[in-house]
């Protein structure tokens, strides 16, 4: 799945790993990525709301 591009693989930061509340982790990590990948941080958590 990684090889076919089905997953986003990005570098982790210490504050990602040791975050007390992971609720917004996915959004926050994507937001700091370059280019089009950051756009995905604006998608709703519930795909039915997209």
N, C-alpha and C positions, 0 to 999 in steps of 0.2 A: 504494500500500500504506500509506503514511503517512496519507493522507487518510481511508482506510477504517478506521484504527485497528489495523492489523496490526503496527505497530512502536511501541515505546516511545521517545519522543524526550524526552530530559532534558538539562539543562545539564551541560556537562563542567567538571571542575576540572583545574587544572594537574597535580596529582598523579595524575590519571587518565591524562592524555596522556603523561606522562613516566615512568610506572611501569616498572620494570625487569622485573618478572614479572607478566604480565597474567592469570595463571591464575584468580584470583578477582575480576577486574575486574567482570564482569557482576553477580556476587552483591553485591559491595561497593557498586556504584552503585545497584542496586535497593534495597538495605537502607536507604540514607539518604533514599529518596523518601517522600513523604507518603502516607498512606492505604493503600488496597488494593495499590498497586503494590509496596510493600515486602514484602508477603506472597510475591511471586514469587521473592524471594531465597532462600526456604527450599526451593524445588523442587530435585530432584536434577539434576545436569548431564546425566545419561543418562536420557532420558524413559522408557526401558524399566524403570527402577527406580521410577518414580512409582506 
